[in-house]
Amino acid sequence: MLHRLSFKVGINAKSEMVWNVLWGKVTYPQWTKIFSEDSQVETDWVEGSTALFTDGKGSGMRSRIYKRITNEFMGIEHLGMLEQGVELPPNEKTKDWLGAKEDYTLTETNGVTTLEVGLDTVKEYESYFYETFPKALQIVKDLSENK
């Protein structure tokens, strides 16, 4: 059963800058290394496209960009799990993640962007995300404010 977690950070930068830090080829691995040192993504970030979120060994998630509004919203739906580059068949472990979503909402007011993240997770990962996601968002904030 999936549980919805929410995180929020205020960033002294325009939403376009925050967007570029979140999804940029160079900056994406910088803020996601908190989750996996060798964090990688293979996608074009276009609505409807596939996204492969992996560690250095090809393990991670196969997902789909279900909605994109440039500089405002990115919605990602997880469709399956990968292990060493191969998609795992549906089983007890993988079915729990099927349909889990991550939503990134950017709202800019007077040059300050509020980044809100909502994500679905299984109970066993809640404490992990409560520990790591604020650190990841701090990196996004630092990169956005210092560019």
TIRO-2110 file (N, C-alpha, C; in Angstrom, 1 decimal):
// TIRO-2110
0.8, -1.2, 0.0, N, 1, A
0.0, 0.0, 0.0, CA, 1, A
0.9, 1.2, 0.0, C, 1, A
0.6, 2.2, -0.9, N, 2, A
1.4, 3.4, -1.0, CA, 2, A
0.9, 4.5, 0.0, C, 2, A
1.9, 5.2, 0.5, N, 3, A
1.7, 6.4, 1.4, CA, 3, A
2.2, 7.6, 0.7, C, 3, A
1.5, 8.7, 0.8, N, 4, A
1.9, 10.0, 0.1, CA, 4, A
2.7, 10.8, 1.1, C, 4, A
3.9, 11.2, 0.7, N, 5, A
4.7, 12.1, 1.5, CA, 5, A
4.8, 13.4, 0.8, C, 5, A
5.0, 14.5, 1.5, N, 6, A
5.1, 15.8, 1.0, CA, 6, A
6.3, 16.6, 1.6, C, 6, A
7.0, 17.3, 0.7, N, 7, A
8.2, 18.1, 1.1, CA, 7, A
8.1, 19.4, 0.4, C, 7, A
8.6, 20.5, 1.1, N, 8, A
8.5, 21.8, 0.5, CA, 8, A
9.8, 22.6, 0.9, C, 8, A
10.2, 23.5, -0.1, N, 9, A
11.4, 24.3, 0.2, CA, 9, A
11.2, 25.6, -0.6, C, 9, A
11.5, 26.8, 0.1, N, 10, A
11.5, 28.0, -0.6, CA, 10, A
12.9, 28.3, -1.2, C, 10, A
13.0, 28.8, -2.4, N, 11, A
14.3, 29.0, -3.1, CA, 11, A
14.3, 30.4, -3.6, C, 11, A
15.3, 31.1, -3.3, N, 12, A
15.5, 32.5, -3.8, CA, 12, A
16.1, 32.5, -5.2, C, 12, A
15.2, 32.0, -6.2, N, 13, A
15.6, 32.0, -7.6, CA, 13, A
14.3, 31.8, -8.4, C, 13, A
14.3, 32.2, -9.6, N, 14, A
13.2, 32.1, -10.5, CA, 14, A
12.9, 30.7, -10.8, C, 14, A
11.6, 30.4, -11.1, N, 15, A
11.2, 29.0, -11.3, CA, 15, A
12.0, 28.4, -12.5, C, 15, A
12.3, 29.1, -13.5, N, 16, A
13.0, 28.6, -14.6, CA, 16, A
14.4, 28.1, -14.2, C, 16, A
15.1, 28.8, -13.3, N, 17, A
16.4, 28.3, -12.7, CA, 17, A
16.2, 27.0, -12.0, C, 17, A
15.2, 27.0, -11.1, N, 18, A
15.0, 25.8, -10.3, CA, 18, A
14.6, 24.6, -11.2, C, 18, A
13.8, 24.8, -12.2, N, 19, A
13.4, 23.8, -13.1, CA, 19, A
14.7, 23.2, -13.8, C, 19, A
15.6, 24.1, -14.3, N, 20, A
16.8, 23.7, -15.0, CA, 20, A
17.7, 22.9, -14.0, C, 20, A
17.7, 23.3, -12.8, N, 21, A
18.5, 22.5, -11.8, CA, 21, A
17.9, 21.1, -11.6, C, 21, A
16.6, 21.1, -11.4, N, 22, A
15.9, 19.8, -11.2, CA, 22, A
16.2, 18.8, -12.4, C, 22, A
16.0, 19.3, -13.6, N, 23, A
16.0, 18.3, -14.7, CA, 23, A
17.2, 18.5, -15.7, C, 23, A
18.2, 19.3, -15.3, N, 24, A
19.3, 19.5, -16.2, CA, 24, A
20.2, 18.2, -16.2, C, 24, A
20.9, 18.0, -17.3, N, 25, A
21.7, 16.8, -17.5, CA, 25, A
22.9, 16.8, -16.5, C, 25, A
23.5, 18.0, -16.2, N, 26, A
24.6, 18.1, -15.3, CA, 26, A
24.1, 18.1, -13.8, C, 26, A
23.0, 18.9, -13.6, N, 27, A
22.6, 19.1, -12.2, CA, 27, A
21.7, 18.0, -11.6, C, 27, A
21.0, 17.3, -12.4, N, 28, A
20.1, 16.2, -11.9, CA, 28, A
20.9, 15.2, -11.0, C, 28, A
22.1, 14.7, -11.5, N, 29, A
22.8, 13.8, -10.7, CA, 29, A
23.4, 14.4, -9.4, C, 29, A
23.6, 15.7, -9.5, N, 30, A
24.2, 16.4, -8.3, CA, 30, A
23.2, 16.4, -7.1, C, 30, A
21.9, 16.6, -7.4, N, 31, A
21.0, 16.6, -6.2, CA, 31, A
20.4, 15.2, -5.9, C, 31, A
20.4, 14.3, -6.9, N, 32, A
19.9, 13.0, -6.6, CA, 32, A
21.0, 12.0, -6.1, C, 32, A
22.2, 12.5, -6.0, N, 33, A
23.3, 11.6, -5.5, CA, 33, A
23.0, 11.2, -4.0, C, 33, A
22.1, 12.0, -3.3, N, 34, A
21.8, 11.7, -1.9, CA, 34, A
21.0, 10.4, -1.9, C, 34, A
20.3, 10.0, -2.9, N, 35, A
19.6, 8.7, -3.0, CA, 35, A
20.5, 7.6, -3.5, C, 35, A
21.4, 7.9, -4.4, N, 36, A
22.3, 6.9, -4.9, CA, 36, A
23.5, 7.7, -5.5, C, 36, A
24.7, 7.3, -5.0, N, 37, A
25.9, 8.0, -5.4, CA, 37, A
26.1, 8.1, -6.9, C, 37, A
25.7, 7.0, -7.6, N, 38, A
25.8, 7.0, -9.1, CA, 38, A
24.5, 7.2, -9.8, C, 38, A
23.6, 8.0, -9.2, N, 39, A
22.3, 8.3, -9.7, CA, 39, A
22.3, 8.8, -11.2, C, 39, A
21.5, 8.1, -12.0, N, 40, A
21.4, 8.5, -13.4, CA, 40, A
20.0, 8.5, -13.9, C, 40, A
19.7, 9.2, -14.9, N, 41, A
18.4, 9.2, -15.5, CA, 41, A
18.6, 9.2, -17.0, C, 41, A
17.8, 8.4, -17.7, N, 42, A
17.8, 8.3, -19.2, CA, 42, A
16.3, 8.7, -19.6, C, 42, A
16.2, 9.9, -20.1, N, 43, A
14.9, 10.4, -20.6, CA, 43, A
15.1, 11.7, -21.3, C, 43, A
14.1, 12.1, -22.0, N, 44, A
14.1, 13.4, -22.7, CA, 44, A
13.2, 14.4, -21.9, C, 44, A
12.5, 13.9, -20.8, N, 45, A
11.6, 14.7, -20.0, CA, 45, A
10.4, 15.3, -20.7, C, 45, A
10.1, 14.6, -21.9, N, 46, A
8.9, 15.0, -22.6, CA, 46, A
7.7, 14.2, -22.1, C, 46, A
6.5, 14.9, -22.0, N, 47, A
5.3, 14.3, -21.5, CA, 47, A
5.0, 13.0, -22.3, C, 47, A
4.8, 11.9, -21.7, N, 48, A
4.5, 10.6, -22.3, CA, 48, A
5.7, 9.8, -22.5, C, 48, A
6.9, 10.4, -22.3, N, 49, A
8.2, 9.6, -22.5, CA, 49, A
8.5, 8.7, -21.3, C, 49, A
9.3, 7.7, -21.6, N, 50, A
9.8, 6.8, -20.6, CA, 50, A
11.0, 7.4, -19.9, C, 50, A
11.2, 7.2, -18.7, N, 51, A
12.3, 7.6, -17.9, CA, 51, A
12.9, 6.4, -17.1, C, 51, A
14.2, 6.2, -17.2, N, 52, A
14.8, 5.1, -16.5, CA, 52, A
15.7, 5.8, -15.4, C, 52, A
15.3, 5.6, -14.2, N, 53, A
16.0, 6.1, -13.0, CA, 53, A
16.8, 5.0, -12.4, C, 53, A
18.2, 5.1, -12.5, N, 54, A
19.0, 4.0, -12.1, CA, 54, A
20.2, 4.4, -11.3, C, 54, A
20.8, 3.4, -10.6, N, 55, A
22.1, 3.6, -9.9, CA, 55, A
23.2, 3.2, -10.9, C, 55, A
24.4, 3.2, -10.5, N, 56, A
25.5, 2.9, -11.4, CA, 56, A
25.5, 1.4, -11.9, C, 56, A
24.6, 0.6, -11.3, N, 57, A
24.6, -0.8, -11.7, CA, 57, A
23.3, -1.1, -12.6, C, 57, A
22.5, -0.1, -12.9, N, 58, A
21.4, -0.4, -13.8, CA, 58, A
20.1, -0.8, -13.0, C, 58, A
20.2, -0.6, -11.7, N, 59, A
19.0, -1.0, -10.8, CA, 59, A
18.2, 0.3, -10.5, C, 59, A
16.9, 0.2, -10.5, N, 60, A
16.1, 1.4, -10.2, CA, 60, A
14.7, 1.2, -10.7, C, 60, A
14.1, 2.3, -11.3, N, 61, A
12.7, 2.3, -11.7, CA, 61, A
12.6, 2.6, -13.2, C, 61, A
11.6, 2.0, -13.8, N, 62, A
11.1, 2.4, -15.2, CA, 62, A
9.9, 3.2, -15.0, C, 62, A
9.9, 4.4, -15.5, N, 63, A
8.8, 5.3, -15.2, CA, 63, A
8.4, 6.0, -16.5, C, 63, A
7.3, 6.8, -16.3, N, 64, A
6.8, 7.6, -17.5, CA, 64, A
6.5, 9.0, -17.0, C, 64, A
6.8, 10.0, -17.8, N, 65, A
6.5, 11.4, -17.6, CA, 65, A
5.0, 11.5, -17.9, C, 65, A
4.1, 11.6, -16.9, N, 66, A
2.7, 11.6, -17.2, CA, 66, A
2.2, 13.0, -17.4, C, 66, A
2.9, 14.0, -16.9, N, 67, A
2.5, 15.4, -17.1, CA, 67, A
3.7, 16.3, -17.0, C, 67, A
3.8, 17.3, -17.9, N, 68, A
4.8, 18.3, -17.8, CA, 68, A
4.3, 19.7, -18.2, C, 68, A
4.5, 20.6, -17.3, N, 69, A
4.2, 22.0, -17.6, CA, 69, A
5.5, 22.7, -17.3, C, 69, A
6.3, 23.1, -18.4, N, 70, A
7.6, 23.6, -18.2, CA, 70, A
7.6, 24.8, -17.2, C, 70, A
8.6, 24.7, -16.3, N, 71, A
8.8, 25.6, -15.2, CA, 71, A
7.8, 25.6, -14.1, C, 71, A
6.8, 24.7, -14.2, N, 72, A
5.7, 24.7, -13.2, CA, 72, A
5.4, 23.3, -12.6, C, 72, A
5.5, 22.2, -13.4, N, 73, A
5.1, 20.9, -12.9, CA, 73, A
5.7, 19.8, -13.7, C, 73, A
6.2, 18.8, -13.0, N, 74, A
6.7, 17.6, -13.6, CA, 74, A
6.0, 16.4, -12.8, C, 74, A
5.3, 15.6, -13.5, N, 75, A
4.7, 14.4, -12.9, CA, 75, A
5.3, 13.1, -13.4, C, 75, A
5.7, 12.3, -12.5, N, 76, A
6.4, 11.0, -12.9, CA, 76, A
5.6, 9.9, -12.3, C, 76, A
5.3, 8.9, -13.1, N, 77, A
4.6, 7.7, -12.6, CA, 77, A
5.5, 6.5, -12.8, C, 77, A
5.7, 5.7, -11.7, N, 78, A
6.6, 4.5, -11.8, CA, 78, A
5.8, 3.3, -12.3, C, 78, A
6.4, 2.7, -13.2, N, 79, A
5.7, 1.5, -13.9, CA, 79, A
6.4, 0.2, -13.6, C, 79, A
7.6, 0.2, -13.2, N, 80, A
8.3, -1.1, -13.0, CA, 80, A
9.6, -0.9, -12.4, C, 80, A
10.2, -2.0, -11.9, N, 81, A
11.5, -1.9, -11.3, CA, 81, A
12.6, -2.6, -12.2, C, 81, A
13.8, -2.1, -12.1, N, 82, A
14.9, -2.6, -12.9, CA, 82, A
16.0, -3.2, -11.9, C, 82, A
16.6, -4.3, -12.4, N, 83, A
17.7, -4.8, -11.6, CA, 83, A
18.8, -5.2, -12.6, C, 83, A
19.9, -4.5, -12.5, N, 84, A
21.0, -4.7, -13.4, CA, 84, A
20.6, -4.5, -14.9, C, 84, A
19.7, -3.5, -15.1, N, 85, A
19.3, -3.1, -16.4, CA, 85, A
18.2, -3.9, -17.0, C, 85, A
17.7, -4.9, -16.2, N, 86, A
16.6, -5.7, -16.7, CA, 86, A
15.3, -5.5, -15.9, C, 86, A
14.2, -5.3, -16.6, N, 87, A
13.0, -5.1, -15.8, CA, 87, A
12.5, -6.4, -15.1, C, 87, A
12.2, -6.2, -13.8, N, 88, A
11.8, -7.4, -13.0, CA, 88, A
10.3, -7.7, -13.4, C, 88, A
10.0, -9.0, -13.4, N, 89, A
8.6, -9.3, -13.6, CA, 89, A
7.7, -8.9, -12.4, C, 89, A
6.4, -8.7, -12.6, N, 90, A
5.5, -8.4, -11.5, CA, 90, A
5.6, -9.4, -10.4, C, 90, A
5.9, -9.0, -9.2, N, 91, A
5.9, -9.9, -8.0, CA, 91, A
5.5, -9.0, -6.8, C, 91, A
5.5, -9.6, -5.6, N, 92, A
5.1, -8.9, -4.4, CA, 92, A
5.9, -7.6, -4.2, C, 92, A
7.2, -7.6, -4.5, N, 93, A
8.0, -6.4, -4.3, CA, 93, A
7.7, -5.3, -5.3, C, 93, A
7.6, -5.7, -6.6, N, 94, A
7.4, -4.7, -7.6, CA, 94, A
6.0, -4.2, -7.7, C, 94, A
5.0, -5.0, -7.4, N, 95, A
3.6, -4.5, -7.5, CA, 95, A
3.3, -3.4, -6.6, C, 95, A
4.0, -3.4, -5.4, N, 96, A
3.7, -2.3, -4.5, CA, 96, A
4.0, -0.9, -5.0, C, 96, A
5.0, -0.9, -6.0, N, 97, A
5.4, 0.4, -6.5, CA, 97, A
4.7, 0.8, -7.8, C, 97, A
3.9, -0.2, -8.4, N, 98, A
3.2, 0.1, -9.6, CA, 98, A
2.3, 1.3, -9.5, C, 98, A
2.4, 2.3, -10.3, N, 99, A
1.6, 3.4, -10.2, CA, 99, A
2.0, 4.5, -9.2, C, 99, A
3.0, 4.3, -8.5, N, 100, A
3.5, 5.3, -7.5, CA, 100, A
3.9, 6.5, -8.3, C, 100, A
3.6, 7.7, -7.8, N, 101, A
3.8, 9.0, -8.5, CA, 101, A
4.8, 9.9, -7.7, C, 101, A
5.5, 10.7, -8.4, N, 102, A
6.3, 11.8, -7.9, CA, 102, A
5.9, 13.0, -8.6, C, 102, A
5.5, 14.0, -7.8, N, 103, A
5.0, 15.3, -8.4, CA, 103, A
5.9, 16.4, -7.9, C, 103, A
6.4, 17.2, -8.8, N, 104, A
7.2, 18.4, -8.5, CA, 104, A
6.4, 19.6, -9.0, C, 104, A
6.0, 20.5, -8.0, N, 105, A
5.3, 21.7, -8.4, CA, 105, A
6.1, 22.9, -8.0, C, 105, A
6.3, 23.8, -8.9, N, 106, A
7.1, 25.1, -8.7, CA, 106, A
6.1, 26.2, -8.8, C, 106, A
6.1, 27.1, -7.8, N, 107, A
5.3, 28.3, -7.8, CA, 107, A
6.2, 29.5, -7.5, C, 107, A
6.2, 30.4, -8.4, N, 108, A
7.1, 31.6, -8.2, CA, 108, A
6.3, 32.8, -7.8, C, 108, A
6.8, 33.5, -6.8, N, 109, A
6.2, 34.8, -6.3, CA, 109, A
7.3, 35.7, -6.0, C, 109, A
7.3, 36.8, -6.8, N, 110, A
8.4, 37.9, -6.5, CA, 110, A
9.8, 37.3, -6.5, C, 110, A
10.1, 36.4, -7.5, N, 111, A
11.4, 35.9, -7.6, CA, 111, A
11.8, 34.8, -6.6, C, 111, A
10.9, 34.4, -5.8, N, 112, A
11.1, 33.3, -4.9, CA, 112, A
10.2, 32.1, -5.3, C, 112, A
10.9, 31.0, -5.5, N, 113, A
10.1, 29.8, -6.0, CA, 113, A
9.9, 28.8, -4.8, C, 113, A
8.7, 28.4, -4.7, N, 114, A
8.3, 27.4, -3.7, CA, 114, A
8.3, 26.1, -4.5, C, 114, A
9.1, 25.1, -4.1, N, 115, A
9.2, 23.8, -4.7, CA, 115, A
8.5, 22.8, -3.7, C, 115, A
7.4, 22.2, -4.2, N, 116, A
6.7, 21.2, -3.4, CA, 116, A
6.8, 19.9, -4.1, C, 116, A
7.1, 18.9, -3.4, N, 117, A
7.3, 17.5, -3.9, CA, 117, A
6.3, 16.6, -3.2, C, 117, A
5.5, 15.9, -3.9, N, 118, A
4.6, 14.9, -3.4, CA, 118, A
5.1, 13.6, -4.0, C, 118, A
5.3, 12.6, -3.1, N, 119, A
5.7, 11.3, -3.7, CA, 119, A
5.0, 10.1, -2.9, C, 119, A
4.7, 9.1, -3.7, N, 120, A
4.1, 7.9, -3.1, CA, 120, A
5.2, 6.9, -2.8, C, 120, A
5.1, 6.3, -1.6, N, 121, A
6.1, 5.3, -1.3, CA, 121, A
5.5, 4.2, -0.4, C, 121, A
6.2, 3.1, -0.3, N, 122, A
5.7, 2.0, 0.6, CA, 122, A
6.2, 2.4, 2.0, C, 122, A
5.5, 1.8, 3.0, N, 123, A
5.8, 2.2, 4.4, CA, 123, A
7.2, 2.0, 4.8, C, 123, A
7.8, 0.9, 4.3, N, 124, A
9.2, 0.6, 4.7, CA, 124, A
10.2, 1.6, 4.2, C, 124, A
9.9, 2.5, 3.2, N, 125, A
10.8, 3.5, 2.7, CA, 125, A
10.5, 4.9, 3.3, C, 125, A
9.4, 5.1, 4.1, N, 126, A
9.0, 6.4, 4.6, CA, 126, A
10.1, 7.1, 5.3, C, 126, A
10.7, 6.4, 6.3, N, 127, A
11.8, 7.0, 7.1, CA, 127, A
13.0, 7.4, 6.3, C, 127, A
13.3, 6.5, 5.3, N, 128, A
14.4, 6.8, 4.4, CA, 128, A
14.2, 8.1, 3.6, C, 128, A
12.9, 8.3, 3.1, N, 129, A
12.6, 9.5, 2.3, CA, 129, A
12.5, 10.7, 3.2, C, 129, A
12.0, 10.6, 4.4, N, 130, A
12.0, 11.7, 5.4, CA, 130, A
13.4, 12.2, 5.7, C, 130, A
14.3, 11.2, 5.7, N, 131, A
15.7, 11.6, 6.0, CA, 131, A
16.4, 12.2, 4.8, C, 131, A
16.2, 11.6, 3.6, N, 132, A
17.0, 12.0, 2.5, CA, 132, A
16.4, 13.1, 1.6, C, 132, A
15.1, 13.2, 1.5, N, 133, A
14.5, 14.2, 0.6, CA, 133, A
14.8, 15.6, 1.0, C, 133, A
14.7, 16.0, 2.3, N, 134, A
15.0, 17.4, 2.7, CA, 134, A
16.5, 17.7, 2.3, C, 134, A
17.4, 16.7, 2.4, N, 135, A
18.8, 17.0, 2.0, CA, 135, A
18.9, 17.2, 0.5, C, 135, A
18.2, 16.4, -0.3, N, 136, A
18.2, 16.6, -1.7, CA, 136, A
17.6, 17.9, -2.1, C, 136, A
16.6, 18.4, -1.5, N, 137, A
16.0, 19.7, -1.8, CA, 137, A
16.9, 20.8, -1.4, C, 137, A
17.7, 20.6, -0.3, N, 138, A
18.7, 21.6, 0.1, CA, 138, A
19.7, 21.8, -1.0, C, 138, A
20.1, 20.7, -1.6, N, 139, A
21.1, 20.8, -2.7, CA, 139, A
20.4, 21.5, -3.9, C, 139, A
19.2, 21.2, -4.2, N, 140, A
18.5, 21.9, -5.3, CA, 140, A
18.5, 23.4, -5.0, C, 140, A
18.2, 23.8, -3.8, N, 141, A
18.1, 25.2, -3.3, CA, 141, A
19.5, 25.8, -3.5, C, 141, A
20.6, 25.2, -3.0, N, 142, A
21.9, 25.7, -3.1, CA, 142, A
22.3, 25.9, -4.6, C, 142, A
22.1, 24.9, -5.4, N, 143, A
22.5, 25.0, -6.8, CA, 143, A
21.7, 26.1, -7.5, C, 143, A
20.4, 26.2, -7.2, N, 144, A
19.6, 27.3, -7.8, CA, 144, A
20.0, 28.7, -7.4, C, 144, A
20.3, 28.8, -6.1, N, 145, A
20.6, 30.2, -5.6, CA, 145, A
22.0, 30.6, -6.0, C, 145, A
22.9, 29.7, -6.3, N, 146, A
24.3, 30.0, -6.6, CA, 146, A
24.7, 29.9, -8.0, C, 146, A
23.7, 29.8, -8.9, N, 147, A
24.0, 29.7, -10.4, CA, 147, A
24.2, 31.1, -10.9, C, 147, A
END
